[in-house]
Amino acid sequence: MGSSKHHDKSGPADRLFGKIANVTSQAAGRATTFIIAAGVVIVWAITGPIFNYSDTWQLIINTGTTIVTFLMVFLIQNSQNRDSAAIQVKLDELIRTSAARNSLVGIEHLTDEELEDIRAKCEQRAKAEKAGDKSVERMGDRARTAADKAVS
């Protein structure tokens, strides 16, 4: 079944970036990280009067937040891409091994219009199945009522 190596196409830089992105995105989502960031902003705000709200004082927070935001965009996007790919593989495997339609495997590569068309068709089928289920339920209720009358 192919190579036993887990990362056939990724080099050491890709693996290192993936690890850094994973650790950073997990750390960024913790309450402690938020508290530290809020603390930095509070300390910066408190020091405003000390530095007479100078241009340098303002530049420090602007530069710091810009750099952090710029780097976090790439790290978070990397983590989202990996999470999305992993979920997609799991869903594809569930579809492939279940009674679901195998034609749905790989639809994430379709255009927005094609996906919308498939979604609309799935909704129509779901509504039709729901109507069919209600019809069967009503027939079952009628059959039980008729059986009860026959027995009484």
DSSP file (Angstrom, degrees, kcal/mol; ACC not computed):
  #  RESIDUE AA STRUCTURE BP1 BP2  ACC     N-H-->O    O-->H-N    N-H-->O    O-->H-N    TCO  KAPPA ALPHA  PHI   PSI    X-CA   Y-CA   Z-CA
    1    1 A M              0   0    0      0, 0.0     2,-0.1     0, 0.0     0, 0.0   0.000 360.0 360.0 360.0  49.2    0.0    0.0    0.0
    2    2 A G        -     0   0    0      2,-0.0     2,-0.1     0, 0.0     0, 0.0  -0.314 360.0 -14.3  82.0-163.9    2.6    2.6   -0.9
    3    3 A S        -     0   0    0      1,-0.1     5,-0.1     2,-0.1     0, 0.0  -0.421  46.3-144.0 -77.0 147.8    5.3    4.0    1.3
    4    4 A S  S    S+     0   0    0     -2,-0.1     2,-0.3     4,-0.0    -1,-0.1   0.556  71.3 108.0 -85.9  -8.1    5.3    3.5    5.0
    5    5 A K        -     0   0    0      1,-0.1     3,-0.5     2,-0.0    -2,-0.1  -0.544  64.6-147.5 -72.3 132.5    6.8    7.0    5.5
    6    6 A H  S    S+     0   0    0     -2,-0.3     2,-0.7     1,-0.3     3,-0.2   0.888  89.7  38.5 -72.4 -41.0    4.1    9.3    6.9
    7    7 A H        +     0   0    0      1,-0.2    -1,-0.3     3,-0.1     3,-0.2  -0.652  65.9 160.0-112.3  73.3    5.2   12.6    5.2
    8    8 A D  S    S+     0   0    0     -2,-0.7    -1,-0.2    -3,-0.5    -2,-0.1   0.874  78.5  33.9 -62.9 -38.3    6.3   11.5    1.7
    9    9 A K  S    S+     0   0    0     -3,-0.2     2,-0.4     2,-0.1    -1,-0.2   0.544 101.7  86.7 -98.5  -8.1    6.0   15.0    0.2
   10   10 A S        -     0   0    0     -3,-0.2    -3,-0.1     4,-0.0     0, 0.0  -0.774  60.8-151.8-102.6 138.6    7.0   17.2    3.1
   11   11 A G     >  -     0   0    0     -2,-0.4     4,-2.2     1,-0.0     5,-0.2  -0.272  40.2 -86.2 -91.8-177.1   10.5   18.2    3.9
   12   12 A P  H  > S+     0   0    0      0, 0.0     4,-2.6     0, 0.0     5,-0.2   0.856 127.6  53.9 -60.1 -36.8   12.0   19.1    7.2
   13   13 A A  H  > S+     0   0    0      2,-0.2     4,-2.7     1,-0.2     5,-0.2   0.908 109.1  48.7 -65.6 -40.6   11.0   22.7    6.9
   14   14 A D  H  > S+     0   0    0      2,-0.2     4,-2.5     1,-0.2    -1,-0.2   0.916 113.1  47.0 -64.3 -43.1    7.4   21.7    6.3
   15   15 A R  H  X S+     0   0    0     -4,-2.2     4,-2.3     2,-0.2    -2,-0.2   0.912 113.3  48.6 -65.8 -41.5    7.3   19.4    9.3
   16   16 A L  H  X S+     0   0    0     -4,-2.6     4,-2.7     2,-0.2     5,-0.2   0.934 112.5  47.9 -63.6 -45.9    8.9   22.0   11.5
   17   17 A F  H  X S+     0   0    0     -4,-2.7     4,-3.1     1,-0.2     5,-0.2   0.904 110.6  52.6 -61.4 -41.1    6.5   24.7   10.3
   18   18 A G  H  X S+     0   0    0     -4,-2.5     4,-2.3     2,-0.2    -1,-0.2   0.905 110.9  46.4 -60.6 -42.8    3.6   22.3   10.9
   19   19 A K  H  X S+     0   0    0     -4,-2.3     4,-2.6     2,-0.2     5,-0.2   0.933 114.5  46.8 -65.5 -45.7    4.8   21.6   14.5
   20   20 A I  H  X S+     0   0    0     -4,-2.7     4,-2.8     1,-0.2     5,-0.2   0.926 113.4  49.0 -61.7 -44.6    5.3   25.3   15.2
   21   21 A A  H  X S+     0   0    0     -4,-3.1     4,-2.6    -5,-0.2     5,-0.2   0.902 112.2  49.0 -61.9 -41.8    1.9   26.1   13.7
   22   22 A N  H  X S+     0   0    0     -4,-2.3     4,-2.1    -5,-0.2    -2,-0.2   0.951 114.8  42.6 -63.0 -50.9    0.2   23.4   15.8
   23   23 A V  H  X S+     0   0    0     -4,-2.6     4,-2.4     1,-0.2    -2,-0.2   0.919 116.9  48.1 -63.8 -44.0    1.7   24.4   19.1
   24   24 A T  H  X S+     0   0    0     -4,-2.8     4,-2.8    -5,-0.2    -2,-0.2   0.920 111.5  48.3 -65.5 -44.5    1.2   28.1   18.4
   25   25 A S  H  X S+     0   0    0     -4,-2.6     4,-1.0    -5,-0.2    -1,-0.2   0.867 113.3  48.2 -67.1 -34.1   -2.4   27.8   17.4
   26   26 A Q  H  < S+     0   0    0     -4,-2.1     3,-0.3    -5,-0.2    -1,-0.2   0.913 114.0  46.4 -69.0 -40.9   -3.2   25.6   20.4
   27   27 A A  H >< S+     0   0    0     -4,-2.4     3,-1.5     1,-0.2     6,-0.4   0.883 107.8  57.3 -66.5 -38.0   -1.4   28.1   22.7
   28   28 A A  H 3< S+     0   0    0     -4,-2.8    -1,-0.2     1,-0.3    -2,-0.2   0.780 102.8  55.8 -64.5 -26.3   -3.2   31.0   21.1
   29   29 A G  T 3< S+     0   0    0     -4,-1.0    -1,-0.3    -3,-0.3     2,-0.2   0.409  87.2 102.8 -87.4   2.8   -6.6   29.4   21.9
   30   30 A R  S <> S-     0   0    0     -3,-1.5     4,-1.6    -4,-0.1     3,-0.2  -0.570  75.4-128.8 -88.7 150.8   -5.9   29.2   25.7
   31   31 A A  H  > S+     0   0    0      1,-0.2     4,-2.5    -2,-0.2     5,-0.2   0.865 108.7  59.7 -62.4 -37.3   -7.4   31.5   28.3
   32   32 A T  H  > S+     0   0    0      1,-0.2     4,-2.4     2,-0.2    -1,-0.2   0.900 103.4  50.7 -59.8 -41.6   -3.9   32.1   29.7
   33   33 A T  H  > S+     0   0    0     -6,-0.4     4,-2.5     1,-0.2    -1,-0.2   0.906 110.3  49.5 -64.0 -41.7   -2.7   33.4   26.4
   34   34 A F  H  X S+     0   0    0     -4,-1.6     4,-3.0     2,-0.2     5,-0.2   0.918 110.5  50.4 -62.7 -43.0   -5.6   35.8   26.2
   35   35 A I  H  X S+     0   0    0     -4,-2.5     4,-2.5     2,-0.2    -2,-0.2   0.906 110.9  49.0 -62.7 -42.0   -4.9   37.0   29.7
   36   36 A I  H  X S+     0   0    0     -4,-2.4     4,-2.3     2,-0.2    -1,-0.2   0.937 112.9  47.3 -62.3 -46.2   -1.3   37.6   28.9
   37   37 A A  H  X S+     0   0    0     -4,-2.5     4,-2.1     1,-0.2    -2,-0.2   0.920 113.2  47.9 -62.6 -44.0   -2.2   39.6   25.7
   38   38 A A  H  X S+     0   0    0     -4,-3.0     4,-2.5     1,-0.2    -1,-0.2   0.894 110.0  53.7 -63.5 -38.2   -4.8   41.6   27.6
   39   39 A G  H  X S+     0   0    0     -4,-2.5     4,-2.9    -5,-0.2     5,-0.2   0.900 106.3  51.8 -61.5 -42.0   -2.2   42.3   30.3
   40   40 A V  H  X S+     0   0    0     -4,-2.3     4,-2.6     1,-0.2    -1,-0.2   0.921 111.1  47.6 -60.4 -44.4    0.3   43.6   27.8
   41   41 A V  H  X S+     0   0    0     -4,-2.1     4,-2.7     2,-0.2    -2,-0.2   0.904 112.3  49.4 -64.7 -41.0   -2.3   46.0   26.4
   42   42 A I  H  X S+     0   0    0     -4,-2.5     4,-2.8     2,-0.2    -2,-0.2   0.931 111.8  47.9 -64.1 -45.5   -3.2   47.1   30.0
   43   43 A V  H  X S+     0   0    0     -4,-2.9     4,-1.9     1,-0.2    -2,-0.2   0.924 112.3  50.1 -60.5 -43.4    0.4   47.7   30.8
   44   44 A W  H  < S+     0   0    0     -4,-2.6     4,-0.4    -5,-0.2    -2,-0.2   0.929 112.1  47.2 -59.7 -45.4    0.9   49.6   27.6
   45   45 A A  H >< S+     0   0    0     -4,-2.7     3,-1.2     1,-0.2    -2,-0.2   0.900 110.6  51.7 -64.6 -40.7   -2.2   51.7   28.3
   46   46 A I  H 3< S+     0   0    0     -4,-2.8     4,-0.5     1,-0.3    -1,-0.2   0.848 106.3  54.7 -65.3 -33.3   -1.1   52.5   31.9
   47   47 A T  T 3X S+     0   0    0     -4,-1.9     4,-1.9    -5,-0.2    -1,-0.3   0.540  83.1  93.3 -79.5  -4.2    2.3   53.6   30.7
   48   48 A G  T <4>S+     0   0    0     -3,-1.2     5,-3.0    -4,-0.4     3,-0.3   0.936  86.5  44.1 -52.9 -53.7    0.7   56.1   28.3
   49   49 A P  T >45S+     0   0    0      0, 0.0     3,-1.2     0, 0.0    -1,-0.2   0.866 109.3  58.0 -62.8 -34.2    0.8   59.1   30.8
   50   50 A I  T 345S+     0   0    0     -4,-0.5    -2,-0.2     1,-0.3    -3,-0.1   0.894 115.2  36.1 -61.5 -39.2    4.4   58.1   31.7
   51   51 A F  T ><5S-     0   0    0     -4,-1.9     3,-1.3    -3,-0.3    -1,-0.3   0.197 113.6-116.7 -99.9  15.7    5.5   58.5   28.1
   52   52 A N  T < 5 -     0   0    0     -3,-1.2    -4,-0.1     1,-0.3    -2,-0.1   0.821  60.4 -74.7  53.8  34.7    3.1   61.4   27.4
   53   53 A Y  T 3 <S-     0   0    0     -5,-3.0    -1,-0.3    -6,-0.2    -5,-0.1   0.874  81.8-176.5  48.4  43.4    1.3   59.3   24.9
   54   54 A S    <>  -     0   0    0     -3,-1.3     4,-2.0    -6,-0.3     5,-0.2  -0.083  41.2-107.8 -69.0 167.3    4.2   59.8   22.5
   55   55 A D  H  > S+     0   0    0      1,-0.2     4,-2.7     2,-0.2     5,-0.1   0.875 122.3  52.9 -62.0 -37.8    4.4   58.6   18.9
   56   56 A T  H  > S+     0   0    0      2,-0.2     4,-1.9     1,-0.2    -1,-0.2   0.912 106.4  52.7 -64.7 -42.0    7.0   56.0   20.0
   57   57 A W  H  > S+     0   0    0     -6,-0.2     4,-1.0     1,-0.2    -2,-0.2   0.911 114.2  42.6 -59.2 -43.4    4.6   54.8   22.8
   58   58 A Q  H  X S+     0   0    0     -4,-2.0     4,-2.3     1,-0.2    -2,-0.2   0.874 110.2  57.0 -70.1 -38.1    1.8   54.4   20.1
   59   59 A L  H  X S+     0   0    0     -4,-2.7     4,-2.9     1,-0.2     5,-0.3   0.837  99.3  60.9 -63.3 -33.4    4.2   52.8   17.6
   60   60 A I  H  X S+     0   0    0     -4,-1.9     4,-2.4     2,-0.2    -1,-0.2   0.946 110.2  38.2 -60.7 -49.7    5.1   50.1   20.1
   61   61 A I  H  X S+     0   0    0     -4,-1.0     4,-2.7     2,-0.2     5,-0.3   0.904 117.5  50.9 -71.1 -39.2    1.6   48.7   20.3
   62   62 A N  H  X S+     0   0    0     -4,-2.3     4,-2.0     2,-0.2    -2,-0.2   0.937 114.6  42.6 -62.7 -46.1    0.9   49.2   16.6
   63   63 A T  H  X S+     0   0    0     -4,-2.9     4,-2.5    -5,-0.2     5,-0.2   0.932 115.4  49.7 -66.2 -45.8    4.0   47.5   15.5
   64   64 A G  H  X S+     0   0    0     -4,-2.4     4,-2.3    -5,-0.3     5,-0.2   0.934 113.9  43.5 -59.8 -48.4    3.7   44.6   18.1
   65   65 A T  H  X S+     0   0    0     -4,-2.7     4,-2.6     1,-0.2    -1,-0.2   0.870 113.0  52.8 -68.5 -34.7    0.1   43.9   17.2
   66   66 A T  H  X S+     0   0    0     -4,-2.0     4,-2.7    -5,-0.3    -1,-0.2   0.929 111.3  45.9 -64.6 -44.7    0.7   44.1   13.5
   67   67 A I  H  X S+     0   0    0     -4,-2.5     4,-2.4     2,-0.2     5,-0.2   0.934 114.6  47.0 -64.1 -46.5    3.6   41.7   13.6
   68   68 A V  H  X S+     0   0    0     -4,-2.3     4,-2.6    -5,-0.2    -2,-0.2   0.932 114.5  47.2 -62.0 -45.7    1.7   39.2   15.8
   69   69 A T  H  X S+     0   0    0     -4,-2.6     4,-1.9     1,-0.2    -2,-0.2   0.927 111.1  51.6 -61.5 -46.1   -1.4   39.4   13.6
   70   70 A F  H  X S+     0   0    0     -4,-2.7     4,-0.9    -5,-0.2    -1,-0.2   0.925 114.9  41.4 -57.7 -47.8    0.6   39.0   10.4
   71   71 A L  H  X S+     0   0    0     -4,-2.4     4,-1.9     1,-0.2     3,-0.3   0.882 111.2  56.0 -70.3 -37.9    2.4   35.9   11.7
   72   72 A M  H  X S+     0   0    0     -4,-2.6     4,-3.1    -5,-0.2     5,-0.4   0.834  97.4  64.1 -65.5 -32.0   -0.8   34.4   13.3
   73   73 A V  H  X S+     0   0    0     -4,-1.9     4,-2.1     1,-0.2    -1,-0.2   0.934 107.6  41.5 -55.9 -46.6   -2.6   34.6    9.9
   74   74 A F  H  X S+     0   0    0     -4,-0.9     4,-2.1    -3,-0.3    -1,-0.2   0.897 116.5  48.1 -70.2 -40.5   -0.2   32.0    8.4
   75   75 A L  H  X S+     0   0    0     -4,-1.9     4,-2.2     2,-0.2    -2,-0.2   0.929 114.5  44.7 -67.1 -44.9   -0.1   29.8   11.5
   76   76 A I  H  X S+     0   0    0     -4,-3.1     4,-2.7     2,-0.2     5,-0.2   0.902 112.5  51.9 -67.2 -40.5   -3.9   29.7   11.9
   77   77 A Q  H  X S+     0   0    0     -4,-2.1     4,-2.7    -5,-0.4    -1,-0.2   0.905 109.3  50.8 -62.1 -40.8   -4.4   29.1    8.2
   78   78 A N  H  X S+     0   0    0     -4,-2.1     4,-2.3     2,-0.2    -2,-0.2   0.933 111.9  46.6 -61.4 -46.5   -1.9   26.2    8.3
   79   79 A S  H  X S+     0   0    0     -4,-2.2     4,-2.7     1,-0.2    -2,-0.2   0.912 113.1  49.2 -63.4 -42.2   -3.7   24.6   11.2
   80   80 A Q  H  X S+     0   0    0     -4,-2.7     4,-2.9     2,-0.2     5,-0.2   0.908 109.9  51.8 -64.1 -41.4   -7.1   25.1    9.6
   81   81 A N  H  X S+     0   0    0     -4,-2.7     4,-2.4    -5,-0.2    -2,-0.2   0.927 112.8  44.7 -60.8 -44.8   -5.9   23.6    6.3
   82   82 A R  H  X S+     0   0    0     -4,-2.3     4,-2.5     2,-0.2    -2,-0.2   0.924 115.0  47.8 -67.0 -43.6   -4.5   20.5    8.1
   83   83 A D  H  X S+     0   0    0     -4,-2.7     4,-2.5     1,-0.2     5,-0.2   0.924 113.3  48.3 -61.7 -44.1   -7.7   20.1   10.2
   84   84 A S  H  X S+     0   0    0     -4,-2.9     4,-2.5    -5,-0.2    -2,-0.2   0.911 112.0  48.9 -63.3 -43.0   -9.9   20.5    7.2
   85   85 A A  H  X S+     0   0    0     -4,-2.4     4,-2.2    -5,-0.2    -1,-0.2   0.906 111.9  49.2 -63.9 -41.4   -7.9   18.0    5.2
   86   86 A A  H  X S+     0   0    0     -4,-2.5     4,-2.1     2,-0.2    -2,-0.2   0.919 112.4  47.2 -65.1 -43.3   -8.0   15.5    8.1
   87   87 A I  H  X S+     0   0    0     -4,-2.5     4,-2.8     1,-0.2     5,-0.2   0.906 111.0  52.6 -63.6 -41.1  -11.7   15.9    8.5
   88   88 A Q  H  X S+     0   0    0     -4,-2.5     4,-2.8     1,-0.2    -2,-0.2   0.903 108.6  49.5 -62.7 -41.7  -12.2   15.5    4.8
   89   89 A V  H  X S+     0   0    0     -4,-2.2     4,-2.2     2,-0.2    -1,-0.2   0.915 112.1  48.8 -63.0 -42.6  -10.3   12.3    4.7
   90   90 A K  H  X S+     0   0    0     -4,-2.1     4,-2.3     2,-0.2    -2,-0.2   0.927 113.2  46.6 -63.4 -44.9  -12.3   10.9    7.6
   91   91 A L  H  X S+     0   0    0     -4,-2.8     4,-2.8     1,-0.2     5,-0.2   0.922 111.1  51.9 -64.1 -43.3  -15.6   11.9    5.9
   92   92 A D  H  X S+     0   0    0     -4,-2.8     4,-2.8     1,-0.2    -1,-0.2   0.905 110.5  48.9 -59.3 -40.7  -14.5   10.4    2.6
   93   93 A E  H  X S+     0   0    0     -4,-2.2     4,-2.1     2,-0.2    -1,-0.2   0.902 111.0  49.8 -67.2 -40.1  -13.6    7.1    4.3
   94   94 A L  H  X S+     0   0    0     -4,-2.3     4,-0.6     2,-0.2     6,-0.3   0.919 113.8  45.9 -62.9 -42.8  -17.0    7.1    6.1
   95   95 A I  H >< S+     0   0    0     -4,-2.8     3,-0.9     1,-0.2    -2,-0.2   0.936 112.5  51.0 -63.4 -45.9  -18.8    7.7    2.8
   96   96 A R  H 3< S+     0   0    0     -4,-2.8    -2,-0.2     1,-0.2    -1,-0.2   0.856 116.3  39.5 -61.6 -36.9  -16.7    5.1    1.0
   97   97 A T  H 3< S+     0   0    0     -4,-2.1    -1,-0.2    -5,-0.2    -2,-0.2   0.398 111.5  65.4 -97.3   3.3  -17.4    2.4    3.6
   98   98 A S  S << S-     0   0    0     -3,-0.9     4,-0.1    -4,-0.6    -3,-0.0  -0.451  97.8 -93.7-113.8-172.0  -21.0    3.1    4.3
   99   99 A A  S    S+     0   0    0     -2,-0.2     3,-0.1     2,-0.1    -4,-0.1   0.489  88.4 114.2 -80.7  -2.9  -24.3    3.0    2.4
  100  100 A A  S    S-     0   0    0     -6,-0.3     2,-0.4    -5,-0.2    -2,-0.1  -0.211  84.6 -84.9 -64.3 161.2  -23.8    6.7    1.5
  101  101 A R    >   -     0   0    0      1,-0.2     3,-1.8     2,-0.1     4,-0.2  -0.557  28.8-150.4 -74.2 122.0  -23.2    7.6   -2.1
  102  102 A N  G >  S+     0   0    0     -2,-0.4     3,-1.6     1,-0.3    -1,-0.2   0.680  89.7  78.5 -64.5 -16.8  -19.6    7.2   -3.1
  103  103 A S  G 3  S+     0   0    0      1,-0.3    -1,-0.3    -8,-0.1    -2,-0.1   0.678  83.3  65.6 -66.8 -14.6  -20.1   10.0   -5.7
  104  104 A L  G X  S+     0   0    0     -3,-1.8     3,-1.7     2,-0.1    -1,-0.3   0.638  74.3 108.2 -81.6 -13.7  -19.9   12.5   -2.8
  105  105 A V  T <  S+     0   0    0     -3,-1.6   -17,-0.0     1,-0.3   -13,-0.0  -0.476  88.4  12.0 -65.1 127.4  -16.2   11.6   -2.1
  106  106 A G  T >  S+     0   0    0     -2,-0.2     3,-1.7   -18,-0.2    -1,-0.3   0.533  80.2 133.2  87.1   7.4  -14.1   14.5   -3.3
  107  107 A I  G X   +     0   0    0     -3,-1.7     3,-2.0     1,-0.3    -2,-0.1   0.649  54.7  82.3 -68.2 -11.1  -16.8   17.1   -3.8
  108  108 A E  G 3  S+     0   0    0      1,-0.3    -1,-0.3    -4,-0.2    -3,-0.1   0.651  84.9  61.2 -65.4 -11.8  -14.8   19.7   -1.9
  109  109 A H  G <  S+     0   0    0     -3,-1.7    -1,-0.3     2,-0.0    -2,-0.2   0.447  86.0  99.9 -92.4  -1.3  -12.9   20.2   -5.2
  110  110 A L  S <  S-     0   0    0     -3,-2.0     2,-0.1     1,-0.1    -4,-0.0  -0.279  81.9 -94.6 -79.4 168.9  -16.1   21.4   -7.0
  111  111 A T     >  -     0   0    0      1,-0.1     4,-2.4    -2,-0.0     5,-0.2  -0.314  36.7-105.8 -75.4 166.3  -17.0   25.0   -7.7
  112  112 A D  H  > S+     0   0    0      1,-0.2     4,-2.4     2,-0.2     5,-0.2   0.891 122.2  51.5 -59.7 -39.5  -19.4   26.9   -5.4
  113  113 A E  H  > S+     0   0    0      2,-0.2     4,-2.2     1,-0.2    -1,-0.2   0.913 109.6  48.6 -65.6 -42.9  -22.2   26.6   -7.9
  114  114 A E  H  > S+     0   0    0      1,-0.2     4,-2.1     2,-0.2    -1,-0.2   0.900 112.2  49.2 -64.5 -40.3  -21.7   22.8   -8.3
  115  115 A L  H  X S+     0   0    0     -4,-2.4     4,-2.7     2,-0.2    -2,-0.2   0.906 110.0  51.4 -64.7 -41.0  -21.7   22.4   -4.5
  116  116 A E  H  X S+     0   0    0     -4,-2.4     4,-2.5     1,-0.2    -2,-0.2   0.890 108.7  51.6 -63.1 -39.0  -24.9   24.5   -4.2
  117  117 A D  H  X S+     0   0    0     -4,-2.2     4,-2.1     2,-0.2    -1,-0.2   0.919 111.8  45.8 -63.4 -44.2  -26.6   22.3   -6.8
  118  118 A I  H  X S+     0   0    0     -4,-2.1     4,-2.5     2,-0.2    -2,-0.2   0.907 112.1  51.9 -65.3 -41.9  -25.6   19.1   -4.9
  119  119 A R  H  X S+     0   0    0     -4,-2.7     4,-2.4     1,-0.2    -2,-0.2   0.922 109.7  49.2 -60.3 -44.3  -26.8   20.7   -1.6
  120  120 A A  H  X S+     0   0    0     -4,-2.5     4,-2.3     1,-0.2    -1,-0.2   0.908 111.5  49.0 -62.5 -42.5  -30.1   21.6   -3.1
  121  121 A K  H  X S+     0   0    0     -4,-2.1     4,-2.4     2,-0.2    -1,-0.2   0.895 110.5  50.8 -64.7 -39.6  -30.6   18.1   -4.5
  122  122 A C  H  X S+     0   0    0     -4,-2.5     4,-2.5     2,-0.2    -2,-0.2   0.904 109.8  50.3 -64.1 -40.6  -29.7   16.6   -1.1
  123  123 A E  H  X S+     0   0    0     -4,-2.4     4,-2.6     2,-0.2    -2,-0.2   0.911 109.6  50.9 -63.2 -41.4  -32.3   18.8    0.6
  124  124 A Q  H  X S+     0   0    0     -4,-2.3     4,-2.4     1,-0.2    -2,-0.2   0.922 111.4  47.7 -61.8 -44.0  -34.9   17.8   -1.9
  125  125 A R  H  X S+     0   0    0     -4,-2.4     4,-2.7     2,-0.2    -1,-0.2   0.906 111.2  51.2 -63.0 -40.7  -34.2   14.1   -1.3
  126  126 A A  H  X S+     0   0    0     -4,-2.5     4,-2.5     2,-0.2    -2,-0.2   0.912 110.9  48.1 -63.7 -42.1  -34.3   14.7    2.5
  127  127 A K  H  X S+     0   0    0     -4,-2.6     4,-2.5     2,-0.2    -1,-0.2   0.911 112.4  49.2 -63.7 -41.6  -37.7   16.4    2.2
  128  128 A A  H  X S+     0   0    0     -4,-2.4     4,-2.4     2,-0.2    -2,-0.2   0.905 112.1  48.1 -64.3 -41.8  -39.0   13.6    0.0
  129  129 A E  H  X S+     0   0    0     -4,-2.7     4,-2.7     2,-0.2    -2,-0.2   0.901 111.3  50.7 -64.7 -40.5  -37.8   11.0    2.5
  130  130 A K  H  X S+     0   0    0     -4,-2.5     4,-2.3     2,-0.2    -2,-0.2   0.916 111.0  47.9 -63.5 -43.4  -39.3   12.9    5.4
  131  131 A A  H  X S+     0   0    0     -4,-2.5     4,-2.1     1,-0.2    -2,-0.2   0.905 112.4  49.9 -62.9 -41.1  -42.7   13.1    3.5
  132  132 A G  H  X S+     0   0    0     -4,-2.4     4,-2.5     2,-0.2    -2,-0.2   0.898 109.5  51.0 -63.5 -41.3  -42.4    9.4    2.8
  133  133 A D  H  X S+     0   0    0     -4,-2.7     4,-2.4     2,-0.2    -2,-0.2   0.902 110.6  48.7 -62.8 -41.4  -41.7    8.6    6.5
  134  134 A K  H  X S+     0   0    0     -4,-2.3     4,-2.6     2,-0.2    -1,-0.2   0.889 110.8  51.1 -66.0 -37.9  -44.7   10.6    7.5
  135  135 A S  H  X S+     0   0    0     -4,-2.1     4,-2.3     2,-0.2    -2,-0.2   0.922 111.2  47.0 -64.4 -44.4  -46.8    8.8    5.0
  136  136 A V  H  X S+     0   0    0     -4,-2.5     4,-2.4     2,-0.2    -2,-0.2   0.891 111.5  52.2 -63.4 -39.7  -45.6    5.4    6.3
  137  137 A E  H  X S+     0   0    0     -4,-2.4     4,-2.4     2,-0.2    -2,-0.2   0.917 109.8  48.2 -63.6 -43.4  -46.3    6.6    9.9
  138  138 A R  H  X S+     0   0    0     -4,-2.6     4,-2.4     2,-0.2    -2,-0.2   0.899 111.4  50.6 -63.6 -39.8  -49.9    7.6    9.0
  139  139 A M  H  X S+     0   0    0     -4,-2.3     4,-2.5     1,-0.2    -2,-0.2   0.902 110.3  50.1 -64.3 -39.8  -50.4    4.3    7.3
  140  140 A G  H  X S+     0   0    0     -4,-2.4     4,-2.5     2,-0.2    -2,-0.2   0.905 109.8  50.3 -64.4 -41.1  -49.1    2.5   10.3
  141  141 A D  H  X S+     0   0    0     -4,-2.4     4,-2.5     2,-0.2    -2,-0.2   0.910 111.6  48.4 -62.4 -41.8  -51.4    4.5   12.6
  142  142 A R  H  X S+     0   0    0     -4,-2.4     4,-2.6     2,-0.2    -2,-0.2   0.905 111.0  50.5 -65.1 -40.3  -54.4    3.7   10.4
  143  143 A A  H  X S+     0   0    0     -4,-2.5     4,-2.5     2,-0.2    -2,-0.2   0.914 111.4  48.0 -65.6 -41.2  -53.5    0.0   10.4
  144  144 A R  H  X S+     0   0    0     -4,-2.5     4,-2.8     2,-0.2    -2,-0.2   0.919 112.1  49.6 -64.3 -42.5  -53.2    0.0   14.2
  145  145 A T  H  X S+     0   0    0     -4,-2.5     4,-2.2     2,-0.2    -2,-0.2   0.917 112.5  47.2 -62.0 -43.1  -56.6    1.7   14.5
  146  146 A A  H  X S+     0   0    0     -4,-2.6     4,-2.2     2,-0.2    -2,-0.2   0.908 112.6  49.6 -65.8 -40.5  -58.2   -0.7   12.1
  147  147 A A  H  X S+     0   0    0     -4,-2.5     4,-2.0     2,-0.2    -2,-0.2   0.909 110.1  50.9 -64.7 -41.3  -56.7   -3.7   14.0
  148  148 A D  H  X S+     0   0    0     -4,-2.8     4,-2.0     1,-0.2    -1,-0.2   0.901 111.3  48.1 -62.6 -40.7  -57.9   -2.3   17.3
  149  149 A K  H  < S+     0   0    0     -4,-2.2    -1,-0.2     1,-0.2    -2,-0.2   0.887 111.0  50.9 -66.3 -38.5  -61.4   -1.9   15.9
  150  150 A A  H  < S+     0   0    0     -4,-2.2    -1,-0.2     1,-0.2    -2,-0.2   0.853 112.9  45.4 -67.8 -34.5  -61.3   -5.4   14.5
  151  151 A V  H  <        0   0    0     -4,-2.0    -1,-0.2     1,-0.2    -2,-0.2   0.823 360.0 360.0 -78.5 -31.7  -60.2   -6.9   17.9
  152  152 A S     <        0   0    0     -4,-2.0    -1,-0.2    -5,-0.2    -2,-0.2   0.474 360.0 360.0 -72.4 360.0  -62.7   -4.9   20.0
